[in-house]
């Protein structure tokens, strides 16, 4: 079983806020943040997953993106 703390997510989130390119238009900034956060969390969490679980994790993310798209 995998467990990630809220502290882990908060640190990752704050780091991505600092590192993501700044934009004057709010909507552009939000789109950049969403894409950057999705990619960053995917790669960071996949590093700790077993190979057999990576495909399922990828599917879960893709299905949520498609659901809200």
PDB file of N, CA, C and O in Angstrom, chain B, residues numbered from 101:
ATOM      1  N   UNK B 101       0.846  -1.179   0.000  1.00  0.00           N
ATOM      2  CA  UNK B 101       0.000   0.000   0.000  1.00  0.00           C
ATOM      3  C   UNK B 101       0.890   1.240   0.000  1.00  0.00           C
ATOM      4  O   UNK B 101       1.922   1.284   0.669  1.00  0.00           O
ATOM      5  N   UNK B 102       0.474   2.225  -0.750  1.00  0.00           N
ATOM      6  CA  UNK B 102       1.223   3.468  -0.850  1.00  0.00           C
ATOM      7  C   UNK B 102       0.553   4.537  -0.002  1.00  0.00           C
ATOM      8  O   UNK B 102      -0.673   4.645   0.043  1.00  0.00           O
ATOM      9  N   UNK B 103       1.380   5.318   0.664  1.00  0.00           N
ATOM     10  CA  UNK B 103       0.854   6.421   1.461  1.00  0.00           C
ATOM     11  C   UNK B 103       1.736   7.641   1.257  1.00  0.00           C
ATOM     12  O   UNK B 103       2.962   7.554   1.329  1.00  0.00           O
ATOM     13  N   UNK B 104       1.109   8.766   1.005  1.00  0.00           N
ATOM     14  CA  UNK B 104       1.813  10.031   0.873  1.00  0.00           C
ATOM     15  C   UNK B 104       1.145  11.016   1.816  1.00  0.00           C
ATOM     16  O   UNK B 104      -0.082  11.103   1.864  1.00  0.00           O
ATOM     17  N   UNK B 105       1.933  11.741   2.550  1.00  0.00           N
ATOM     18  CA  UNK B 105       1.386  12.648   3.550  1.00  0.00           C
ATOM     19  C   UNK B 105       0.927  13.957   2.915  1.00  0.00           C
ATOM     20  O   UNK B 105       1.338  14.316   1.811  1.00  0.00           O
ATOM     21  N   UNK B 106       0.076  14.646   3.637  1.00  0.00           N
ATOM     22  CA  UNK B 106      -0.367  15.964   3.200  1.00  0.00           C
ATOM     23  C   UNK B 106       0.824  16.910   3.152  1.00  0.00           C
ATOM     24  O   UNK B 106       0.890  17.787   2.291  1.00  0.00           O
ATOM     25  N   UNK B 107       1.756  16.735   4.067  1.00  0.00           N
ATOM     26  CA  UNK B 107       2.963  17.561   4.085  1.00  0.00           C
ATOM     27  C   UNK B 107       3.753  17.393   2.783  1.00  0.00           C
ATOM     28  O   UNK B 107       4.256  18.370   2.229  1.00  0.00           O
ATOM     29  N   UNK B 108       3.859  16.171   2.307  1.00  0.00           N
ATOM     30  CA  UNK B 108       4.547  15.897   1.039  1.00  0.00           C
ATOM     31  C   UNK B 108       3.885  16.654  -0.107  1.00  0.00           C
ATOM     32  O   UNK B 108       4.562  17.302  -0.906  1.00  0.00           O
ATOM     33  N   UNK B 109       2.560  16.568  -0.181  1.00  0.00           N
ATOM     34  CA  UNK B 109       1.837  17.255  -1.242  1.00  0.00           C
ATOM     35  C   UNK B 109       1.963  18.771  -1.129  1.00  0.00           C
ATOM     36  O   UNK B 109       2.103  19.460  -2.139  1.00  0.00           O
ATOM     37  N   UNK B 110       1.915  19.285   0.078  1.00  0.00           N
ATOM     38  CA  UNK B 110       2.039  20.729   0.272  1.00  0.00           C
ATOM     39  C   UNK B 110       3.423  21.224  -0.145  1.00  0.00           C
ATOM     40  O   UNK B 110       3.538  22.278  -0.771  1.00  0.00           O
ATOM     41  N   UNK B 111       4.461  20.485   0.191  1.00  0.00           N
ATOM     42  CA  UNK B 111       5.816  20.880  -0.210  1.00  0.00           C
ATOM     43  C   UNK B 111       5.958  20.872  -1.722  1.00  0.00           C
ATOM     44  O   UNK B 111       6.523  21.794  -2.310  1.00  0.00           O
ATOM     45  N   UNK B 112       5.437  19.815  -2.347  1.00  0.00           N
ATOM     46  CA  UNK B 112       5.496  19.726  -3.806  1.00  0.00           C
ATOM     47  C   UNK B 112       4.712  20.878  -4.448  1.00  0.00           C
ATOM     48  O   UNK B 112       5.179  21.500  -5.403  1.00  0.00           O
ATOM     49  N   UNK B 113       3.540  21.147  -3.923  1.00  0.00           N
ATOM     50  CA  UNK B 113       2.684  22.203  -4.463  1.00  0.00           C
ATOM     51  C   UNK B 113       3.367  23.560  -4.350  1.00  0.00           C
ATOM     52  O   UNK B 113       3.413  24.309  -5.326  1.00  0.00           O
ATOM     53  N   UNK B 114       3.892  23.883  -3.183  1.00  0.00           N
ATOM     54  CA  UNK B 114       4.567  25.171  -2.982  1.00  0.00           C
ATOM     55  C   UNK B 114       5.793  25.307  -3.873  1.00  0.00           C
ATOM     56  O   UNK B 114       6.072  26.383  -4.401  1.00  0.00           O
ATOM     57  N   UNK B 115       6.519  24.211  -4.036  1.00  0.00           N
ATOM     58  CA  UNK B 115       7.707  24.236  -4.897  1.00  0.00           C
ATOM     59  C   UNK B 115       7.322  24.516  -6.343  1.00  0.00           C
ATOM     60  O   UNK B 115       7.985  25.299  -7.023  1.00  0.00           O
ATOM     61  N   UNK B 116       6.254  23.878  -6.815  1.00  0.00           N
ATOM     62  CA  UNK B 116       5.810  24.099  -8.189  1.00  0.00           C
ATOM     63  C   UNK B 116       5.298  25.521  -8.377  1.00  0.00           C
ATOM     64  O   UNK B 116       5.478  26.099  -9.449  1.00  0.00           O
ATOM     65  N   UNK B 117       4.666  26.095  -7.362  1.00  0.00           N
ATOM     66  CA  UNK B 117       4.217  27.488  -7.450  1.00  0.00           C
ATOM     67  C   UNK B 117       5.399  28.423  -7.656  1.00  0.00           C
ATOM     68  O   UNK B 117       5.316  29.380  -8.426  1.00  0.00           O
ATOM     69  N   UNK B 118       6.487  28.147  -6.972  1.00  0.00           N
ATOM     70  CA  UNK B 118       7.677  28.982  -7.083  1.00  0.00           C
ATOM     71  C   UNK B 118       8.384  28.796  -8.421  1.00  0.00           C
ATOM     72  O   UNK B 118       8.884  29.765  -8.992  1.00  0.00           O
ATOM     73  N   UNK B 119       8.432  27.562  -8.931  1.00  0.00           N
ATOM     74  CA  UNK B 119       9.222  27.266 -10.130  1.00  0.00           C
ATOM     75  C   UNK B 119       8.489  27.473 -11.450  1.00  0.00           C
ATOM     76  O   UNK B 119       9.125  27.614 -12.495  1.00  0.00           O
ATOM     77  N   UNK B 120       7.175  27.494 -11.414  1.00  0.00           N
ATOM     78  CA  UNK B 120       6.401  27.652 -12.646  1.00  0.00           C
ATOM     79  C   UNK B 120       6.509  29.090 -13.150  1.00  0.00           C
ATOM     80  O   UNK B 120       6.510  30.050 -12.379  1.00  0.00           O
ATOM     81  N   UNK B 121       6.598  29.195 -14.459  1.00  0.00           N
ATOM     82  CA  UNK B 121       6.730  30.505 -15.098  1.00  0.00           C
ATOM     83  C   UNK B 121       5.582  31.423 -14.694  1.00  0.00           C
ATOM     84  O   UNK B 121       4.426  31.005 -14.640  1.00  0.00           O
ATOM     85  N   UNK B 122       5.914  32.669 -14.414  1.00  0.00           N
ATOM     86  CA  UNK B 122       4.906  33.662 -14.034  1.00  0.00           C
ATOM     87  C   UNK B 122       4.304  34.268 -15.294  1.00  0.00           C
ATOM     88  O   UNK B 122       5.011  34.551 -16.260  1.00  0.00           O
ATOM     89  N   UNK B 123       3.007  34.459 -15.272  1.00  0.00           N
ATOM     90  CA  UNK B 123       2.288  35.073 -16.391  1.00  0.00           C
ATOM     91  C   UNK B 123       1.430  36.213 -15.859  1.00  0.00           C
ATOM     92  O   UNK B 123       0.980  36.178 -14.714  1.00  0.00           O
ATOM     93  N   UNK B 124       1.208  37.218 -16.691  1.00  0.00           N
ATOM     94  CA  UNK B 124       0.379  38.347 -16.269  1.00  0.00           C
ATOM     95  C   UNK B 124      -1.104  37.978 -16.247  1.00  0.00           C
ATOM     96  O   UNK B 124      -1.847  38.397 -15.359  1.00  0.00           O
ATOM     97  N   UNK B 125      -1.519  37.192 -17.234  1.00  0.00           N
ATOM     98  CA  UNK B 125      -2.931  36.791 -17.277  1.00  0.00           C
ATOM     99  C   UNK B 125      -3.139  35.602 -16.338  1.00  0.00           C
ATOM    100  O   UNK B 125      -2.415  34.608 -16.394  1.00  0.00           O
ATOM    101  N   UNK B 126      -4.130  35.729 -15.492  1.00  0.00           N
ATOM    102  CA  UNK B 126      -4.411  34.705 -14.492  1.00  0.00           C
ATOM    103  C   UNK B 126      -4.736  33.360 -15.141  1.00  0.00           C
ATOM    104  O   UNK B 126      -4.252  32.322 -14.689  1.00  0.00           O
ATOM    105  N   UNK B 127      -5.551  33.372 -16.194  1.00  0.00           N
ATOM    106  CA  UNK B 127      -5.955  32.114 -16.833  1.00  0.00           C
ATOM    107  C   UNK B 127      -4.752  31.365 -17.399  1.00  0.00           C
ATOM    108  O   UNK B 127      -4.681  30.140 -17.298  1.00  0.00           O
ATOM    109  N   UNK B 128      -3.807  32.092 -17.993  1.00  0.00           N
ATOM    110  CA  UNK B 128      -2.593  31.458 -18.519  1.00  0.00           C
ATOM    111  C   UNK B 128      -1.768  30.852 -17.396  1.00  0.00           C
ATOM    112  O   UNK B 128      -1.228  29.754 -17.530  1.00  0.00           O
ATOM    113  N   UNK B 129      -1.674  31.572 -16.293  1.00  0.00           N
ATOM    114  CA  UNK B 129      -0.917  31.087 -15.128  1.00  0.00           C
ATOM    115  C   UNK B 129      -1.561  29.822 -14.563  1.00  0.00           C
ATOM    116  O   UNK B 129      -0.863  28.868 -14.218  1.00  0.00           O
ATOM    117  N   UNK B 130      -2.862  29.816 -14.470  1.00  0.00           N
ATOM    118  CA  UNK B 130      -3.575  28.650 -13.940  1.00  0.00           C
ATOM    119  C   UNK B 130      -3.358  27.438 -14.836  1.00  0.00           C
ATOM    120  O   UNK B 130      -3.111  26.339 -14.339  1.00  0.00           O
ATOM    121  N   UNK B 131      -3.446  27.624 -16.150  1.00  0.00           N
ATOM    122  CA  UNK B 131      -3.225  26.515 -17.078  1.00  0.00           C
ATOM    123  C   UNK B 131      -1.805  25.967 -16.958  1.00  0.00           C
ATOM    124  O   UNK B 131      -1.595  24.754 -16.963  1.00  0.00           O
ATOM    125  N   UNK B 132      -0.837  26.871 -16.850  1.00  0.00           N
ATOM    126  CA  UNK B 132       0.552  26.432 -16.664  1.00  0.00           C
ATOM    127  C   UNK B 132       0.714  25.644 -15.372  1.00  0.00           C
ATOM    128  O   UNK B 132       1.376  24.606 -15.346  1.00  0.00           O
ATOM    129  N   UNK B 133       0.109  26.141 -14.307  1.00  0.00           N
ATOM    130  CA  UNK B 133       0.209  25.465 -13.012  1.00  0.00           C
ATOM    131  C   UNK B 133      -0.432  24.083 -13.040  1.00  0.00           C
ATOM    132  O   UNK B 133       0.135  23.122 -12.519  1.00  0.00           O
ATOM    133  N   UNK B 134      -1.593  23.984 -13.636  1.00  0.00           N
ATOM    134  CA  UNK B 134      -2.277  22.692 -13.701  1.00  0.00           C
ATOM    135  C   UNK B 134      -1.431  21.679 -14.458  1.00  0.00           C
ATOM    136  O   UNK B 134      -1.250  20.551 -14.000  1.00  0.00           O
ATOM    137  N   UNK B 135      -0.916  22.077 -15.609  1.00  0.00           N
ATOM    138  CA  UNK B 135      -0.079  21.170 -16.395  1.00  0.00           C
ATOM    139  C   UNK B 135       1.208  20.801 -15.661  1.00  0.00           C
ATOM    140  O   UNK B 135       1.608  19.637 -15.645  1.00  0.00           O
ATOM    141  N   UNK B 136       1.848  21.788 -15.059  1.00  0.00           N
ATOM    142  CA  UNK B 136       3.100  21.539 -14.345  1.00  0.00           C
ATOM    143  C   UNK B 136       2.871  20.658 -13.119  1.00  0.00           C
ATOM    144  O   UNK B 136       3.647  19.735 -12.867  1.00  0.00           O
ATOM    145  N   UNK B 137       1.826  20.931 -12.363  1.00  0.00           N
ATOM    146  CA  UNK B 137       1.527  20.130 -11.173  1.00  0.00           C
ATOM    147  C   UNK B 137       1.194  18.688 -11.546  1.00  0.00           C
ATOM    148  O   UNK B 137       1.651  17.752 -10.890  1.00  0.00           O
ATOM    149  N   UNK B 138       0.406  18.514 -12.590  1.00  0.00           N
ATOM    150  CA  UNK B 138       0.043  17.171 -13.021  1.00  0.00           C
ATOM    151  C   UNK B 138       1.282  16.373 -13.405  1.00  0.00           C
ATOM    152  O   UNK B 138       1.454  15.231 -12.978  1.00  0.00           O
ATOM    153  N   UNK B 139       2.132  16.978 -14.205  1.00  0.00           N
ATOM    154  CA  UNK B 139       3.347  16.289 -14.653  1.00  0.00           C
ATOM    155  C   UNK B 139       4.300  16.030 -13.487  1.00  0.00           C
ATOM    156  O   UNK B 139       4.858  14.940 -13.364  1.00  0.00           O
ATOM    157  N   UNK B 140       4.481  17.024 -12.647  1.00  0.00           N
ATOM    158  CA  UNK B 140       5.397  16.888 -11.519  1.00  0.00           C
ATOM    159  C   UNK B 140       4.946  15.801 -10.545  1.00  0.00           C
ATOM    160  O   UNK B 140       5.744  14.959 -10.134  1.00  0.00           O
ATOM    161  N   UNK B 141       3.679  15.822 -10.181  1.00  0.00           N
ATOM    162  CA  UNK B 141       3.171  14.797  -9.267  1.00  0.00           C
ATOM    163  C   UNK B 141       3.243  13.415  -9.898  1.00  0.00           C
ATOM    164  O   UNK B 141       3.564  12.436  -9.224  1.00  0.00           O
ATOM    165  N   UNK B 142       2.945  13.335 -11.183  1.00  0.00           N
ATOM    166  CA  UNK B 142       3.016  12.043 -11.861  1.00  0.00           C
ATOM    167  C   UNK B 142       4.423  11.459 -11.761  1.00  0.00           C
ATOM    168  O   UNK B 142       4.593  10.315 -11.339  1.00  0.00           O
ATOM    169  N   UNK B 143       5.431  12.241 -12.147  1.00  0.00           N
ATOM    170  CA  UNK B 143       6.799  11.729 -12.139  1.00  0.00           C
ATOM    171  C   UNK B 143       7.302  11.428 -10.729  1.00  0.00           C
ATOM    172  O   UNK B 143       7.976  10.422 -10.508  1.00  0.00           O
ATOM    173  N   UNK B 144       6.974  12.298  -9.781  1.00  0.00           N
ATOM    174  CA  UNK B 144       7.446  12.078  -8.412  1.00  0.00           C
ATOM    175  C   UNK B 144       6.791  10.865  -7.758  1.00  0.00           C
ATOM    176  O   UNK B 144       7.452  10.117  -7.039  1.00  0.00           O
ATOM    177  N   UNK B 145       5.524  10.672  -7.998  1.00  0.00           N
ATOM    178  CA  UNK B 145       4.837   9.535  -7.392  1.00  0.00           C
ATOM    179  C   UNK B 145       5.202   8.244  -8.113  1.00  0.00           C
ATOM    180  O   UNK B 145       5.348   7.200  -7.478  1.00  0.00           O
ATOM    181  N   UNK B 146       5.351   8.305  -9.432  1.00  0.00           N
ATOM    182  CA  UNK B 146       5.731   7.098 -10.184  1.00  0.00           C
ATOM    183  C   UNK B 146       7.089   6.551  -9.747  1.00  0.00           C
ATOM    184  O   UNK B 146       7.325   5.344  -9.818  1.00  0.00           O
ATOM    185  N   UNK B 147       7.967   7.417  -9.304  1.00  0.00           N
ATOM    186  CA  UNK B 147       9.279   6.948  -8.850  1.00  0.00           C
ATOM    187  C   UNK B 147       9.154   5.965  -7.694  1.00  0.00           C
ATOM    188  O   UNK B 147      10.002   5.088  -7.529  1.00  0.00           O
ATOM    189  N   UNK B 148       8.107   6.105  -6.897  1.00  0.00           N
ATOM    190  CA  UNK B 148       7.933   5.248  -5.736  1.00  0.00           C
ATOM    191  C   UNK B 148       6.979   4.084  -5.938  1.00  0.00           C
ATOM    192  O   UNK B 148       6.705   3.338  -4.998  1.00  0.00           O
ATOM    193  N   UNK B 149       6.468   3.916  -7.157  1.00  0.00           N
ATOM    194  CA  UNK B 149       5.509   2.841  -7.422  1.00  0.00           C
ATOM    195  C   UNK B 149       6.192   1.612  -8.006  1.00  0.00           C
ATOM    196  O   UNK B 149       7.219   1.718  -8.677  1.00  0.00           O
ATOM    197  N   UNK B 150       5.620   0.468  -7.747  1.00  0.00           N
ATOM    198  CA  UNK B 150       6.056  -0.747  -8.423  1.00  0.00           C
ATOM    199  C   UNK B 150       5.656  -0.641  -9.887  1.00  0.00           C
ATOM    200  O   UNK B 150       4.688   0.042 -10.224  1.00  0.00           O
ATOM    201  N   UNK B 151       6.396  -1.312 -10.751  1.00  0.00           N
ATOM    202  CA  UNK B 151       6.115  -1.275 -12.188  1.00  0.00           C
ATOM    203  C   UNK B 151       4.685  -1.685 -12.495  1.00  0.00           C
ATOM    204  O   UNK B 151       4.043  -1.099 -13.366  1.00  0.00           O
ATOM    205  N   UNK B 152       4.183  -2.687 -11.785  1.00  0.00           N
ATOM    206  CA  UNK B 152       2.838  -3.182 -12.064  1.00  0.00           C
ATOM    207  C   UNK B 152       1.755  -2.147 -11.721  1.00  0.00           C
ATOM    208  O   UNK B 152       0.636  -2.250 -12.223  1.00  0.00           O
ATOM    209  N   UNK B 153       2.062  -1.167 -10.888  1.00  0.00           N
ATOM    210  CA  UNK B 153       1.078  -0.180 -10.466  1.00  0.00           C
ATOM    211  C   UNK B 153       1.140   1.118 -11.270  1.00  0.00           C
ATOM    212  O   UNK B 153       0.222   1.935 -11.196  1.00  0.00           O
ATOM    213  N   UNK B 154       2.196   1.310 -12.023  1.00  0.00           N
ATOM    214  CA  UNK B 154       2.364   2.551 -12.780  1.00  0.00           C
ATOM    215  C   UNK B 154       1.300   2.720 -13.862  1.00  0.00           C
ATOM    216  O   UNK B 154       0.805   3.828 -14.069  1.00  0.00           O
ATOM    217  N   UNK B 155       0.948   1.649 -14.546  1.00  0.00           N
ATOM    218  CA  UNK B 155      -0.067   1.737 -15.591  1.00  0.00           C
ATOM    219  C   UNK B 155      -1.429   2.118 -15.007  1.00  0.00           C
ATOM    220  O   UNK B 155      -2.143   2.944 -15.574  1.00  0.00           O
ATOM    221  N   UNK B 156      -1.778   1.523 -13.891  1.00  0.00           N
ATOM    222  CA  UNK B 156      -3.047   1.859 -13.245  1.00  0.00           C
ATOM    223  C   UNK B 156      -3.059   3.316 -12.788  1.00  0.00           C
ATOM    224  O   UNK B 156      -4.056   4.014 -12.969  1.00  0.00           O
ATOM    225  N   UNK B 157      -1.968   3.772 -12.205  1.00  0.00           N
ATOM    226  CA  UNK B 157      -1.863   5.169 -11.770  1.00  0.00           C
ATOM    227  C   UNK B 157      -2.004   6.107 -12.970  1.00  0.00           C
ATOM    228  O   UNK B 157      -2.706   7.115 -12.889  1.00  0.00           O
ATOM    229  N   UNK B 158      -1.346   5.783 -14.072  1.00  0.00           N
ATOM    230  CA  UNK B 158      -1.445   6.592 -15.285  1.00  0.00           C
ATOM    231  C   UNK B 158      -2.874   6.636 -15.797  1.00  0.00           C
ATOM    232  O   UNK B 158      -3.362   7.691 -16.201  1.00  0.00           O
ATOM    233  N   UNK B 159      -3.545   5.489 -15.779  1.00  0.00           N
ATOM    234  CA  UNK B 159      -4.938   5.434 -16.222  1.00  0.00           C
ATOM    235  C   UNK B 159      -5.835   6.282 -15.320  1.00  0.00           C
ATOM    236  O   UNK B 159      -6.717   6.986 -15.811  1.00  0.00           O
ATOM    237  N   UNK B 160      -5.618   6.220 -14.032  1.00  0.00           N
ATOM    238  CA  UNK B 160      -6.435   7.004 -13.098  1.00  0.00           C
ATOM    239  C   UNK B 160      -6.267   8.499 -13.353  1.00  0.00           C
ATOM    240  O   UNK B 160      -7.252   9.238 -13.351  1.00  0.00           O
ATOM    241  N   UNK B 161      -5.052   8.950 -13.570  1.00  0.00           N
ATOM    242  CA  UNK B 161      -4.816  10.360 -13.852  1.00  0.00           C
ATOM    243  C   UNK B 161      -5.462  10.753 -15.181  1.00  0.00           C
ATOM    244  O   UNK B 161      -6.149  11.770 -15.268  1.00  0.00           O
ATOM    245  N   UNK B 162      -5.237   9.937 -16.214  1.00  0.00           N
ATOM    246  CA  UNK B 162      -5.796  10.245 -17.535  1.00  0.00           C
ATOM    247  C   UNK B 162      -7.320  10.291 -17.506  1.00  0.00           C
ATOM    248  O   UNK B 162      -7.925  11.155 -18.142  1.00  0.00           O
ATOM    249  N   UNK B 163      -7.942   9.377 -16.779  1.00  0.00           N
ATOM    250  CA  UNK B 163      -9.403   9.367 -16.719  1.00  0.00           C
ATOM    251  C   UNK B 163      -9.943  10.586 -15.980  1.00  0.00           C
ATOM    252  O   UNK B 163     -10.982  11.127 -16.358  1.00  0.00           O
ATOM    253  N   UNK B 164      -9.254  11.022 -14.938  1.00  0.00           N
ATOM    254  CA  UNK B 164      -9.684  12.236 -14.215  1.00  0.00           C
ATOM    255  C   UNK B 164      -9.512  13.481 -15.072  1.00  0.00           C
ATOM    256  O   UNK B 164     -10.355  14.377 -15.045  1.00  0.00           O
ATOM    257  N   UNK B 165      -8.426  13.543 -15.832  1.00  0.00           N
ATOM    258  CA  UNK B 165      -8.214  14.682 -16.726  1.00  0.00           C
ATOM    259  C   UNK B 165      -9.318  14.719 -17.771  1.00  0.00           C
ATOM    260  O   UNK B 165      -9.888  15.776 -18.039  1.00  0.00           O
ATOM    261  N   UNK B 166      -9.616  13.582 -18.355  1.00  0.00           N
ATOM    262  CA  UNK B 166     -10.663  13.500 -19.376  1.00  0.00           C
ATOM    263  C   UNK B 166     -12.031  13.844 -18.795  1.00  0.00           C
ATOM    264  O   UNK B 166     -12.844  14.484 -19.462  1.00  0.00           O
ATOM    265  N   UNK B 167     -12.289  13.429 -17.572  1.00  0.00           N
ATOM    266  CA  UNK B 167     -13.571  13.702 -16.921  1.00  0.00           C
ATOM    267  C   UNK B 167     -13.809  15.204 -16.747  1.00  0.00           C
ATOM    268  O   UNK B 167     -14.929  15.685 -16.918  1.00  0.00           O
ATOM    269  N   UNK B 168     -12.749  15.936 -16.407  1.00  0.00           N
ATOM    270  CA  UNK B 168     -12.889  17.375 -16.143  1.00  0.00           C
ATOM    271  C   UNK B 168     -12.525  18.255 -17.335  1.00  0.00           C
ATOM    272  O   UNK B 168     -12.552  19.481 -17.235  1.00  0.00           O
ATOM    273  N   UNK B 169     -12.191  17.643 -18.443  1.00  0.00           N
ATOM    274  CA  UNK B 169     -11.796  18.390 -19.640  1.00  0.00           C
ATOM    275  C   UNK B 169     -12.952  18.966 -20.364  1.00  0.00           C
ATOM    276  O   UNK B 169     -12.774  19.621 -21.391  1.00  0.00           O
TER     277      UNK B 169
END
